[in-house]
Amino acid sequence: MSAIEPIDLPAAAAASTERARAHLLGLQDQAGWWRGLLRTNVTMDAEDLLLRKFLGILREEDLVPAARWIRSQQRPDGSWATFEGGPADLSTTIEAYVALRLAGDGADDAHLAQAREFILAAGGLEASRVFTRLWLALFGEWSWDELPAMPPELVLLPKWAPLNIYDWGCWARQTVVAITVVATLRPVRPLPFRITELRLGASARGPAPARGRGNTLDRAFHCLDRVLRAYHRAPVHPGRQTAFRRAAEWIIARQESDGGWGGIQPPWVYSIIALHLLGYPLDHPVMRAAIDGLEGFMVRQQTPDGPIRWLEACQSPVWDACLAVTALLDAGTAPDDPAVARATEWLLGEEIRVPGDWQVKRPGLAPGGWAFEFANDNYPDIDDTAEVVLALNRVAEHDAALAVETAAAKAANKRVGKARLAAAEAAGERAAAVRAAIARGVAWTVGMACADGGWGAFDADNTSGLIAKLPFCDFGAVTDPPSADVTAHVVEMLARLDLADSVACRRGVSWLLAAQEPDGAWFGRWGANYVYGTGAVVPALIAAGMAPDAPPIRRAVRWLERHQNEDGGWGEDLRSYTEHSWRGRGASTASQTAWALLALLAVDPAAPAARRGVGYLCASQRPDGSWDEDLYTGTGFPGDFYINYELYRLVFPLSALGRYVGAVGATAPPAAAKASASASASGGDSGGGAGRSRRRAAAPRAAKRDGS
């Protein structure tokens, strides 16, 4: 169905902007942050149940609602997928099947019989990924001998040696150190049932799935795997106890104040298992904090079928908060609005001033920057830092201007009231604090540039080509090379700070131009996909001084125009990461439409494609000011792991609509503006009980952040 543009599009857009602004203001926590839920897939929930079963702490009150959630996500063909509307995934289905068997569902129950049919048709346990077979090995349902060797001595390799732990991306690094312990100690704690019905062959030890062995490097790594297996079987292992001790120390040193590791599920659960196997009792403070901390990631909800319980793989309050501030400012909210002021103070408190693993590659660089989560001080990230700086800089500019204007008025002997003087003094102090934090964040970000001029997410020059060749690495990105979306955000940050002519910014622009795809788009590492990458790069290049009619911009605009849907929106299926035919194709979503609009509006707000996109957002907005978006548009690991960010459907459309309204000079009807002002004055609480528990968890981090 074609989109119908409102008779007065600017007025309709202004009204939509005010409704969205009011809705977003109502979601803010009183402490200043926003946090939308992050949905992933049921492997999080299945593995949580398996973890608790392995540790002997699985309770009925956890098992029953989690199983109900897992059942609710099963597809008509009996399988489970990794994202809404995506294809069936074998490993996800196997893990869900085992979790439901753990909950008491019978192998011959209709829903599991259907799942079993799919599993066998897709290759059975033998075709599952390494991580799934590792979980099965913990319970004796897969042989440890049929898994790749991962010796803990890996942690002893010097930083200059190939395959040392710092060659891995930070998320993989924290996971792998723990797994080397688990895979070497090889525990087996049998389940009260067997799952031999999921095997294709009669043998209890199916062969490991074949990996590509066509080139010399592949063959070399498989030879190395055989050598490591032989070493595991040797009666003497020099240095093994030292490796275990070093691994435990390394893991414990990186535990965050919320009890977790890296703020994400994989290293969290494997670190718990590793420490448990190394002799740490469940009541040890490290273990107790780790297990209790998982509760802060649990989402409990009531449904018509009963209560459900599911696990967030991660939480994104810093990311959500800075994007929310930017959206509010784009929508015309004053920088000294109480909601913006609360968010500014909270973001300032989240600045990370302590060293982390990033210093392995940049030992002389001073700390600075922001992380994604409530607690992840060891791994600030470049993407968050760039977006936080972009938001805070707009607040600082306003505060500094207010202070200067007031001082000038006072110097000219103009009458200045006490209230204005007090506000100006406070604004000046805040501007100084914000500017100092920005300076530290910019210096850190510039120092984290890779040798080729681009930026990765967490580390500099984390580009080893050897890691991905290991037989163990068959799931997820394991390194952190530069990406177009992160590099674009940094370039835009530098340009907005009048640093477009700096060496770092110019090199970033060159990197982006070299990374443009032949069809005009840019790959999106952390969002789906080419729409996200292109939506990030075009505004950055324009901010850096590139003319709107420059050839790279024209090619990008043509690509977006070609991929606009008939309804006026944009969408891109996550299969575009693995199937070329899906590039730029998919059902329209609010967030992806907004990404495309951010690019088009930076070039020409009056362009027909931009107007149609704005019309789509106006027409598809819910009465409460938000948008529906069941489809996943966030990316964890391209091709493997995806995320539905609950706030993406609100913050990005609000930014796009706000920028359009600002460009065309539209105003909202009085009723919509009044509702928005009321929401701003009242504030809100986005998290309810969960929000209160997260505030308590975040409080102890102040000393660590200050480096004291």
C-alpha positions as CSV (number, residue, x, y, z in Angstrom):
1,M,0.0,0.0,0.0
2,S,1.4,3.4,-0.9
3,A,1.9,6.0,1.8
4,I,-0.6,8.9,1.8
5,E,1.2,12.1,2.6
6,P,-0.8,14.5,4.9
7,I,-2.2,17.6,3.3
8,D,0.0,19.7,5.7
9,L,3.0,17.4,6.2
10,P,5.0,19.9,8.3
11,A,2.1,20.4,10.8
12,A,1.5,16.6,10.9
13,A,5.2,16.0,11.6
14,A,5.2,18.7,14.3
15,A,2.3,17.0,16.0
16,S,3.9,13.6,15.8
17,T,7.1,15.0,17.2
18,E,5.4,16.4,20.2
19,R,3.6,13.1,20.9
20,A,6.8,11.2,20.6
21,R,8.6,13.7,22.8
22,A,6.0,13.5,25.5
23,H,6.2,9.7,25.4
24,L,10.0,9.7,25.7
25,L,10.0,12.2,28.5
26,G,7.6,10.0,30.4
27,L,10.0,7.0,30.2
28,Q,12.9,8.7,31.9
29,D,14.0,7.4,35.3
30,Q,14.1,10.0,38.0
31,A,17.9,9.4,38.3
32,G,18.2,10.7,34.7
33,W,18.6,7.6,32.5
34,W,16.5,5.8,30.1
35,R,16.6,2.0,29.5
36,G,14.6,0.0,26.9
37,L,14.4,-3.7,27.1
38,L,16.8,-5.7,24.8
39,R,15.2,-8.8,23.3
40,T,17.4,-11.5,21.7
41,N,16.5,-15.2,21.4
42,V,15.7,-18.1,23.7
43,T,19.3,-19.4,23.9
44,M,19.7,-16.8,26.7
45,D,16.9,-18.5,28.7
46,A,17.8,-22.1,27.8
47,E,21.5,-21.5,28.9
48,D,20.4,-19.8,32.1
49,L,18.4,-22.9,33.0
50,L,21.2,-25.2,32.1
51,L,23.7,-23.0,34.1
52,R,21.5,-23.3,37.2
53,K,21.0,-27.0,36.7
54,F,24.8,-27.5,36.4
55,L,25.4,-25.5,39.6
56,G,22.5,-27.3,41.4
57,I,20.5,-24.2,42.1
58,L,17.7,-24.5,39.6
59,R,14.4,-23.6,41.3
60,E,10.8,-24.4,40.2
61,E,9.9,-20.7,40.4
62,D,12.6,-20.0,37.8
63,L,12.1,-23.1,35.6
64,V,8.3,-22.8,35.1
65,P,8.0,-19.2,33.8
66,A,11.2,-19.5,31.7
67,A,9.9,-22.7,30.0
68,R,6.6,-20.9,29.4
69,W,8.5,-18.1,27.6
70,I,10.5,-20.5,25.6
71,R,7.4,-22.4,24.4
72,S,5.8,-19.1,23.4
73,Q,8.6,-18.4,21.0
74,Q,8.4,-21.7,19.1
75,R,7.5,-21.3,15.4
76,P,4.8,-23.1,13.6
77,D,7.4,-25.5,12.0
78,G,8.6,-26.6,15.5
79,S,11.8,-24.6,15.4
80,W,13.1,-21.5,17.1
81,A,14.8,-18.6,15.3
82,T,17.4,-16.0,16.3
83,F,15.2,-13.0,15.3
84,E,11.6,-12.2,14.7
85,G,10.6,-13.4,11.2
86,G,13.9,-15.0,10.6
87,P,14.8,-18.5,9.4
88,A,14.8,-21.5,11.7
89,D,18.1,-21.9,13.6
90,L,19.4,-25.4,14.4
91,S,21.4,-24.7,17.5
92,T,18.8,-22.4,19.0
93,T,16.2,-25.1,18.5
94,I,18.4,-27.7,20.2
95,E,19.1,-25.6,23.2
96,A,15.4,-24.8,23.5
97,Y,14.5,-28.4,23.2
98,V,16.9,-29.4,26.0
99,A,15.6,-26.7,28.3
100,L,12.0,-27.8,27.8
101,R,13.0,-31.4,28.5
102,L,14.5,-30.1,31.7
103,A,11.2,-28.4,32.5
104,G,9.5,-31.8,32.2
105,D,8.1,-31.7,28.6
106,G,8.2,-35.1,27.1
107,A,10.1,-36.0,24.0
108,D,6.9,-37.3,22.4
109,D,4.9,-34.2,23.3
110,A,3.6,-32.7,20.0
111,H,5.7,-29.5,20.2
112,L,8.9,-31.3,21.0
113,A,8.2,-34.0,18.4
114,Q,7.9,-31.3,15.8
115,A,11.1,-29.7,17.0
116,R,12.9,-33.0,16.8
117,E,11.8,-33.4,13.2
118,F,13.3,-30.1,12.3
119,I,16.5,-30.8,14.2
120,L,17.1,-34.2,12.5
121,A,16.2,-32.7,9.1
122,A,18.8,-30.0,9.7
123,G,21.6,-32.4,10.6
124,G,21.0,-33.3,14.2
125,L,23.3,-32.6,17.1
126,E,26.2,-33.3,14.8
127,A,25.6,-30.1,12.8
128,S,25.2,-27.8,15.8
129,R,27.7,-25.0,16.6
130,V,30.6,-25.5,19.0
131,F,29.0,-23.4,21.8
132,T,25.9,-25.6,21.7
133,R,27.9,-28.8,21.8
134,L,30.0,-27.4,24.7
135,W,26.8,-27.1,26.7
136,L,25.8,-30.6,25.8
137,A,29.2,-31.9,26.9
138,L,28.7,-30.4,30.3
139,F,25.9,-32.9,30.8
140,G,27.4,-35.9,29.0
141,E,25.4,-35.5,25.8
142,W,28.4,-34.8,23.7
143,S,31.9,-36.1,24.0
144,W,34.6,-33.6,25.1
145,D,36.9,-35.4,22.8
146,E,34.9,-34.2,19.8
147,L,35.3,-30.5,20.7
148,P,38.2,-28.3,19.7
149,A,41.1,-28.2,22.2
150,M,41.3,-24.9,24.1
151,P,44.1,-25.1,26.6
152,P,44.2,-22.6,29.5
153,E,47.9,-21.9,28.7
154,L,46.5,-19.5,26.2
155,V,46.3,-16.9,29.0
156,L,50.0,-17.2,29.5
157,L,50.9,-16.1,26.0
158,P,52.7,-12.7,25.9
159,K,50.8,-9.8,24.4
160,W,53.0,-9.8,21.3
161,A,52.5,-13.5,20.5
162,P,50.0,-14.6,17.8
163,L,46.6,-15.9,19.3
164,N,47.2,-14.2,22.7
165,I,44.0,-13.3,24.5
166,Y,44.2,-9.6,23.5
167,D,44.0,-10.6,19.8
168,W,40.4,-11.5,20.5
169,G,37.6,-8.9,20.6
170,C,36.8,-7.9,24.2
171,W,33.5,-9.9,24.3
172,A,35.2,-13.0,22.9
173,R,38.3,-12.5,25.1
174,Q,36.3,-12.6,28.4
175,T,34.4,-15.7,27.2
176,V,37.4,-17.6,25.9
177,V,39.5,-17.3,29.0
178,A,36.7,-18.9,31.0
179,I,36.0,-21.6,28.4
180,T,39.6,-22.7,28.3
181,V,39.2,-23.7,32.0
182,V,35.9,-25.4,31.4
183,A,37.0,-27.3,28.3
184,T,40.2,-28.5,30.0
185,L,38.6,-29.7,33.2
186,R,35.8,-31.4,31.2
187,P,33.1,-31.8,33.8
188,V,30.1,-34.1,33.2
189,R,27.0,-33.8,35.3
190,P,24.3,-36.0,33.6
191,L,20.8,-34.8,33.1
192,P,17.8,-36.9,34.3
193,F,17.1,-37.8,30.7
194,R,19.0,-38.5,27.4
195,I,18.7,-36.7,24.1
196,T,20.0,-39.4,21.8
197,E,16.9,-39.0,19.8
198,L,18.4,-35.8,18.3
199,R,21.4,-37.7,16.8
200,L,21.5,-38.8,13.2
201,G,23.9,-41.6,13.7
202,A,23.7,-44.6,16.1
203,S,27.0,-43.7,17.7
204,A,26.9,-41.8,21.0
205,R,29.8,-39.8,19.7
206,G,28.8,-38.2,16.4
207,P,31.6,-36.7,14.3
208,A,32.3,-33.0,14.7
209,P,31.0,-30.9,11.8
210,A,33.5,-30.5,9.1
211,R,35.0,-27.1,8.7
212,G,36.6,-25.7,5.6
213,R,40.0,-27.3,5.2
214,G,40.8,-26.3,1.7
215,N,43.7,-23.8,2.2
216,T,47.0,-24.1,3.9
217,L,46.0,-22.0,6.9
218,D,43.0,-24.1,7.6
219,R,45.0,-27.2,7.5
220,A,47.6,-25.7,9.8
221,F,45.1,-24.9,12.4
222,H,43.6,-28.4,12.3
223,C,47.1,-29.8,12.7
224,L,47.5,-27.5,15.7
225,D,44.2,-28.7,17.1
226,R,45.5,-32.3,16.9
227,V,48.7,-31.3,18.7
228,L,46.7,-29.7,21.5
229,R,44.5,-32.7,21.9
230,A,47.6,-34.9,22.2
231,Y,49.0,-32.5,24.8
232,H,45.8,-32.7,26.7
233,R,46.2,-36.5,26.9
234,A,49.8,-36.3,28.0
235,P,50.4,-37.3,31.7
236,V,52.3,-34.1,32.5
237,H,51.3,-30.5,31.7
238,P,54.0,-28.1,32.7
239,G,52.5,-24.7,33.6
240,R,48.9,-25.9,33.7
241,Q,48.3,-25.0,37.3
242,T,49.9,-21.7,36.8
243,A,47.6,-21.2,33.8
244,F,44.5,-22.1,35.9
245,R,45.6,-19.7,38.7
246,R,46.3,-16.9,36.2
247,A,43.0,-17.5,34.5
248,A,41.1,-17.2,37.8
249,E,42.9,-14.0,38.7
250,W,42.3,-12.6,35.3
251,I,38.6,-13.4,35.5
252,I,38.1,-12.1,39.0
253,A,40.0,-8.8,38.2
254,R,37.4,-8.1,35.5
255,Q,34.3,-8.7,37.5
256,E,32.1,-5.6,37.5
257,S,30.2,-4.0,40.4
258,D,26.9,-5.7,39.3
259,G,28.5,-9.1,39.6
260,G,28.9,-9.7,35.9
261,W,31.6,-9.6,33.2
262,G,31.4,-7.1,30.4
263,G,27.7,-6.5,31.0
264,I,26.8,-9.3,28.7
265,Q,25.6,-12.9,29.1
266,P,28.3,-15.1,27.5
267,P,31.4,-14.2,29.6
268,W,29.1,-14.0,32.6
269,V,27.9,-17.6,32.6
270,Y,31.2,-19.1,31.5
271,S,33.1,-17.2,34.1
272,I,30.7,-18.6,36.8
273,I,31.2,-22.1,35.6
274,A,35.0,-21.7,35.3
275,L,35.4,-20.3,38.8
276,H,33.1,-23.0,40.2
277,L,35.2,-25.7,38.6
278,L,38.4,-24.1,40.0
279,G,37.0,-24.6,43.5
280,Y,35.2,-21.3,44.3
281,P,32.1,-22.3,46.4
282,L,28.8,-20.8,45.5
283,D,28.8,-18.8,48.7
284,H,32.1,-17.1,47.9
285,P,31.6,-13.3,47.5
286,V,32.6,-13.4,43.9
287,M,30.3,-16.2,43.1
288,R,27.4,-14.9,45.2
289,A,27.7,-11.5,43.5
290,A,27.8,-13.1,40.0
291,I,24.7,-15.3,40.5
292,D,22.7,-12.7,42.3
293,G,23.6,-10.1,39.7
294,L,21.9,-12.2,37.0
295,E,18.6,-11.3,38.7
296,G,19.0,-7.7,37.6
297,F,18.9,-8.9,33.9
298,M,15.7,-10.9,34.4
299,V,12.4,-9.7,33.0
300,R,9.3,-11.0,34.7
301,Q,5.9,-10.4,33.1
302,Q,2.4,-11.6,33.4
303,T,0.7,-13.1,30.3
304,P,-2.8,-14.6,29.8
305,D,-1.1,-18.0,30.0
306,G,0.7,-17.2,33.2
307,P,3.9,-15.5,34.3
308,I,7.0,-15.6,32.1
309,R,10.6,-15.0,32.8
310,W,13.3,-14.1,30.3
311,L,16.9,-12.9,30.4
312,E,18.3,-9.8,28.7
313,A,21.6,-10.6,27.1
314,C,22.7,-7.0,27.9
315,Q,21.4,-3.7,29.1
316,S,21.9,-0.3,27.4
317,P,21.2,2.6,29.7
318,V,24.1,4.9,28.6
319,W,23.4,4.3,24.9
320,D,19.7,4.8,25.5
321,A,20.2,7.9,27.5
322,C,22.5,9.7,25.1
323,L,20.3,8.9,22.1
324,A,17.3,10.1,24.1
325,V,19.0,13.4,24.9
326,T,19.9,13.9,21.3
327,A,16.3,13.1,20.2
328,L,14.9,15.5,22.7
329,L,17.2,18.3,21.6
330,D,16.4,17.5,17.9
331,A,12.8,17.8,18.8
332,G,13.2,21.3,20.2
333,T,13.6,20.5,23.9
334,A,15.6,23.2,25.6
335,P,19.1,22.2,26.7
336,D,18.3,23.4,30.3
337,D,15.0,21.4,30.4
338,P,14.8,19.5,33.7
339,A,14.8,16.1,31.9
340,V,17.9,17.0,29.9
341,A,19.6,18.4,33.0
342,R,19.0,15.2,34.9
343,A,20.3,13.1,32.0
344,T,23.4,15.3,31.7
345,E,24.2,14.9,35.4
346,W,23.7,11.1,35.2
347,L,25.9,10.8,32.1
348,L,28.7,12.9,33.7
349,G,28.6,10.4,36.6
350,E,29.0,7.5,34.1
351,E,32.3,8.7,32.7
352,I,35.0,6.1,33.1
353,R,38.2,7.4,34.5
354,V,40.0,4.1,35.2
355,P,42.3,1.9,32.9
356,G,41.0,-1.1,31.1
357,D,42.2,-3.8,28.6
358,W,42.2,-1.2,25.8
359,Q,45.5,0.0,27.3
360,V,47.2,-3.2,26.0
361,K,47.3,-1.6,22.6
362,R,47.4,2.0,23.8
363,P,49.5,2.0,27.0
364,G,50.2,5.7,27.1
365,L,46.6,6.8,26.6
366,A,44.8,8.4,29.5
367,P,41.3,7.0,30.4
368,G,38.1,8.7,29.3
369,G,34.9,7.7,27.7
370,W,31.7,5.9,28.4
371,A,30.5,2.3,28.3
372,F,27.2,0.9,27.1
373,E,25.9,-0.6,30.3
374,F,25.3,0.3,33.9
375,A,28.5,-1.5,34.9
376,N,31.3,-2.1,32.4
377,D,34.2,0.0,33.6
378,N,36.8,-2.2,32.1
379,Y,35.5,-1.8,28.5
380,P,34.3,1.7,27.6
381,D,33.4,1.8,24.0
382,I,34.1,4.3,21.2
383,D,30.5,4.3,19.8
384,D,28.9,5.2,23.1
385,T,31.6,7.8,23.8
386,A,31.0,9.5,20.4
387,E,27.3,9.7,20.9
388,V,27.5,10.8,24.5
389,V,29.9,13.6,23.5
390,L,27.6,14.7,20.6
391,A,24.7,15.0,23.1
392,L,26.7,16.7,25.9
393,N,28.3,19.2,23.6
394,R,24.9,20.6,22.7
395,V,24.1,21.1,26.4
396,A,27.6,22.6,27.1
397,E,27.2,25.1,24.2
398,H,23.9,26.3,25.6
399,D,25.1,26.6,29.2
400,A,28.3,28.4,28.1
401,A,26.3,30.9,26.0
402,L,23.9,31.6,28.9
403,A,26.8,32.3,31.3
404,V,28.5,34.6,28.7
405,E,25.3,36.5,27.9
406,T,24.6,37.0,31.6
407,A,28.1,38.2,32.4
408,A,28.0,40.6,29.4
409,A,24.6,42.0,30.6
410,K,26.0,42.5,34.1
411,A,29.1,44.2,32.8
412,A,27.0,46.6,30.8
413,N,25.1,47.5,34.0
414,K,21.9,46.0,32.7
415,R,19.5,44.8,35.2
416,V,19.9,41.1,35.9
417,G,17.6,39.3,38.4
418,K,18.9,37.0,41.1
419,A,17.2,34.0,39.5
420,R,19.0,34.6,36.2
421,L,22.3,35.1,38.0
422,A,21.9,31.9,39.9
423,A,20.9,30.0,36.7
424,A,23.9,31.5,34.8
425,E,26.3,30.5,37.6
426,A,25.0,27.0,37.7
427,A,25.1,26.8,33.9
428,G,28.7,28.0,33.9
429,E,29.8,25.4,36.4
430,R,27.9,22.6,34.5
431,A,29.4,23.7,31.2
432,A,32.9,23.6,32.6
433,A,32.3,20.0,34.0
434,V,30.8,18.9,30.7
435,R,33.6,20.5,28.6
436,A,36.2,18.7,30.8
437,A,34.5,15.3,30.3
438,I,34.1,16.0,26.6
439,A,37.8,16.8,26.3
440,R,38.8,13.6,28.0
441,G,36.4,11.6,25.9
442,V,37.6,13.1,22.6
443,A,41.3,12.6,23.6
444,W,40.6,8.9,24.4
445,T,38.6,8.4,21.2
446,V,41.2,9.9,19.0
447,G,43.9,7.9,20.7
448,M,41.8,4.7,20.0
449,A,42.0,5.2,16.2
450,C,43.2,2.2,14.3
451,A,46.3,2.3,12.1
452,D,44.1,2.5,9.0
453,G,42.2,5.6,10.3
454,G,39.0,3.9,11.2
455,W,37.6,3.0,14.6
456,G,36.4,-0.3,16.1
457,A,34.0,-0.5,19.0
458,F,36.2,-1.4,22.0
459,D,39.8,-1.8,21.0
460,A,42.4,-0.4,18.6
461,D,43.9,-2.5,15.8
462,N,42.0,-5.6,17.0
463,T,42.1,-7.1,13.5
464,S,43.9,-10.5,13.8
465,G,43.0,-12.7,10.8
466,L,44.2,-15.8,12.6
467,I,41.6,-15.9,15.4
468,A,38.6,-16.6,13.1
469,K,40.5,-19.6,11.6
470,L,40.6,-21.5,14.9
471,P,38.3,-24.6,14.8
472,F,36.6,-23.2,18.0
473,C,35.3,-20.1,16.2
474,D,32.2,-21.0,14.4
475,F,29.8,-18.5,16.1
476,G,29.9,-14.7,16.2
477,A,32.5,-12.1,15.5
478,V,35.7,-12.7,17.4
479,T,37.6,-9.6,16.6
480,D,36.8,-5.9,16.6
481,P,38.0,-4.3,13.3
482,P,36.9,-0.7,12.3
483,S,33.4,-0.4,11.1
484,A,31.6,2.3,9.1
485,D,29.0,3.1,11.7
486,V,31.4,3.5,14.6
487,T,33.8,5.5,12.4
488,A,31.0,7.7,11.2
489,H,29.9,8.5,14.7
490,V,33.4,9.5,15.6
491,V,33.8,11.7,12.5
492,E,30.5,13.4,13.2
493,M,31.6,14.0,16.8
494,L,34.9,15.6,15.8
495,A,33.2,17.7,13.1
496,R,30.6,19.0,15.6
497,L,33.4,20.0,17.9
498,D,35.0,22.1,15.1
499,L,37.7,19.4,14.6
500,A,36.8,18.5,11.0
501,D,40.3,19.7,9.8
502,S,42.1,17.6,12.4
503,V,44.3,14.7,11.2
504,A,42.1,12.1,13.0
505,C,38.9,13.4,11.4
506,R,40.4,13.6,7.9
507,R,41.7,10.1,8.2
508,G,38.3,8.9,9.4
509,V,36.7,10.5,6.3
510,S,39.2,8.8,4.0
511,W,38.4,5.5,5.7
512,L,34.7,6.0,5.2
513,L,35.1,6.9,1.5
514,A,37.2,3.8,0.9
515,A,34.6,1.6,2.7
516,Q,31.7,2.7,0.6
517,E,30.1,-0.2,-1.3
518,P,30.0,-0.1,-5.1
519,D,26.2,0.4,-5.0
520,G,26.6,3.5,-2.8
521,A,25.7,2.0,0.7
522,W,27.8,1.4,3.8
523,F,27.8,-1.8,5.8
524,G,26.3,-1.5,9.3
525,R,28.2,-3.5,11.9
526,W,26.0,-2.8,14.9
527,G,22.6,-2.1,13.3
528,A,20.7,-3.7,10.4
529,N,22.4,-3.2,8.1
530,Y,23.2,-1.1,5.0
531,V,20.4,1.2,6.0
532,Y,22.0,1.7,9.4
533,G,25.5,2.2,8.0
534,T,24.4,4.6,5.3
535,G,22.2,6.5,7.7
536,A,25.2,7.0,10.0
537,V,27.8,7.9,7.4
538,V,26.0,10.5,5.2
539,P,25.3,12.9,8.1
540,A,28.9,12.5,9.3
541,L,30.3,13.3,5.9
542,I,28.0,16.3,5.6
543,A,29.1,17.5,9.0
544,A,32.7,17.1,8.1
545,G,32.2,19.5,5.2
546,M,31.4,17.3,2.2
547,A,29.1,19.0,-0.3
548,P,25.6,17.4,-0.6
549,D,26.1,17.0,-4.3
550,A,29.5,15.2,-3.9
551,P,29.6,11.9,-5.8
552,P,29.8,9.7,-2.7
553,I,26.7,11.4,-1.2
554,R,24.8,11.2,-4.5
555,R,25.5,7.5,-4.7
556,A,24.3,7.0,-1.1
557,V,21.1,9.0,-1.7
558,R,20.3,7.1,-4.9
559,W,20.8,3.8,-3.0
560,L,18.3,4.9,-0.3
561,E,15.8,6.1,-2.9
562,R,16.0,2.8,-4.7
563,H,15.3,0.9,-1.5
564,Q,12.4,3.0,-0.2
565,N,9.3,0.8,0.2
566,E,6.0,1.6,-1.4
567,D,4.6,2.7,2.0
568,G,7.3,5.4,2.2
569,G,9.3,3.6,4.9
570,W,12.5,1.6,4.9
571,G,13.3,-1.8,6.2
572,E,16.1,-4.3,5.9
573,D,15.9,-8.0,6.9
574,L,18.7,-9.3,9.0
575,R,19.4,-11.9,6.4
576,S,21.2,-9.2,4.4
577,Y,24.2,-10.0,6.5
578,T,24.5,-13.4,4.8
579,E,22.3,-13.1,1.6
580,H,23.0,-10.4,-0.9
581,S,19.5,-10.4,-2.2
582,W,18.2,-8.9,1.1
583,R,20.4,-5.8,1.0
584,G,18.1,-2.9,1.8
585,R,15.0,-5.1,1.5
586,G,12.5,-5.8,4.2
587,A,9.2,-4.7,5.8
588,S,9.3,-1.0,6.9
589,T,10.2,-0.3,10.5
590,A,10.2,2.9,12.4
591,S,13.9,2.8,13.4
592,Q,15.2,1.9,9.9
593,T,13.0,4.5,8.3
594,A,14.5,7.1,10.7
595,W,18.0,6.0,9.9
596,A,17.4,6.6,6.2
597,L,15.8,9.9,7.0
598,L,18.7,11.1,9.0
599,A,20.8,10.7,5.9
600,L,18.3,12.3,3.5
601,L,17.5,15.2,5.8
602,A,21.2,16.0,6.1
603,V,21.2,16.4,2.3
604,D,17.8,17.9,1.4
605,P,14.9,18.0,3.8
606,A,12.5,18.9,0.9
607,A,13.4,15.8,-1.2
608,P,10.4,13.7,-2.2
609,A,11.9,10.6,-0.6
610,A,12.4,12.4,2.7
611,R,8.8,13.7,2.6
612,R,7.5,10.3,2.0
613,G,9.6,8.9,4.8
614,V,8.3,11.5,7.2
615,G,4.8,10.7,6.0
616,Y,5.3,7.1,6.9
617,L,6.4,7.9,10.4
618,C,3.4,10.2,10.9
619,A,1.0,7.6,9.6
620,S,2.4,4.7,11.5
621,Q,2.7,6.4,14.9
622,R,0.7,4.9,17.8
623,P,-1.7,7.1,19.7
624,D,0.7,7.1,22.7
625,G,3.5,8.7,20.6
626,S,5.6,5.6,20.0
627,W,5.7,3.1,17.2
628,D,5.3,-0.7,16.9
629,E,8.4,-2.6,16.0
630,D,8.5,-6.4,16.5
631,L,11.2,-6.9,13.9
632,Y,14.8,-6.8,15.2
633,T,17.0,-4.0,13.9
634,G,20.1,-4.3,16.2
635,T,23.1,-6.4,15.6
636,G,25.3,-8.3,18.1
637,F,27.2,-10.6,15.8
638,P,26.4,-10.2,12.0
639,G,24.9,-13.5,10.8
640,D,24.5,-15.0,14.2
641,F,23.1,-12.8,17.0
642,Y,20.6,-10.0,16.8
643,I,18.8,-7.6,19.1
644,N,15.5,-5.8,19.4
645,Y,16.2,-2.5,21.1
646,E,13.0,-1.3,22.7
647,L,13.8,2.4,22.5
648,Y,15.1,2.4,18.9
649,R,11.5,2.6,17.7
650,L,11.2,5.9,19.6
651,V,14.5,7.8,19.8
652,F,15.5,7.6,16.2
653,P,12.0,8.5,14.7
654,L,11.9,11.4,17.2
655,S,15.3,12.6,16.0
656,A,14.3,12.3,12.4
657,L,11.0,14.1,12.8
658,G,12.5,16.8,15.0
659,R,15.2,17.5,12.4
660,Y,12.6,17.7,9.6
661,V,10.4,20.0,11.7
662,G,13.3,22.2,12.5
663,A,14.4,22.3,8.9
664,V,10.9,23.4,7.6
665,G,10.1,25.6,10.5
666,A,6.8,23.9,11.5
667,T,5.0,24.2,14.8
668,A,2.9,21.8,16.7
669,P,-0.8,22.4,17.6
670,P,-1.1,23.9,21.1
671,A,-2.6,20.7,22.6
672,A,0.3,18.6,21.6
673,A,2.8,21.1,22.9
674,K,1.0,21.4,26.2
675,A,1.0,17.6,26.7
676,S,4.7,17.5,25.9
677,A,5.5,20.3,28.4
678,S,3.5,18.5,31.1
679,A,5.5,15.3,30.6
680,S,8.8,17.2,30.7
681,A,7.9,18.8,34.0
682,S,6.7,15.6,35.7
683,G,9.5,13.2,34.6
684,G,9.0,9.5,34.9
685,D,10.4,6.1,35.9
686,S,11.2,3.8,33.0
687,G,12.1,0.9,35.0
688,G,9.6,0.5,37.9
689,G,11.0,-2.0,40.4
690,A,13.8,-3.0,37.9
691,G,14.9,0.7,37.7
692,R,15.1,1.0,41.5
693,S,17.2,-2.2,41.7
694,R,19.6,-1.0,39.0
695,R,20.1,2.3,40.8
696,R,21.2,0.4,43.9
697,A,23.6,-1.7,41.8
698,A,25.1,1.3,40.1
699,A,25.8,3.4,43.3
700,P,29.0,1.5,44.4
701,R,30.7,2.3,41.1
702,A,31.5,5.9,41.9
703,A,34.8,5.2,43.7
704,K,36.1,3.0,40.9
705,R,35.0,5.5,38.1
706,D,36.9,8.3,39.8
707,G,40.0,6.1,40.1
708,S,40.0,6.6,43.9
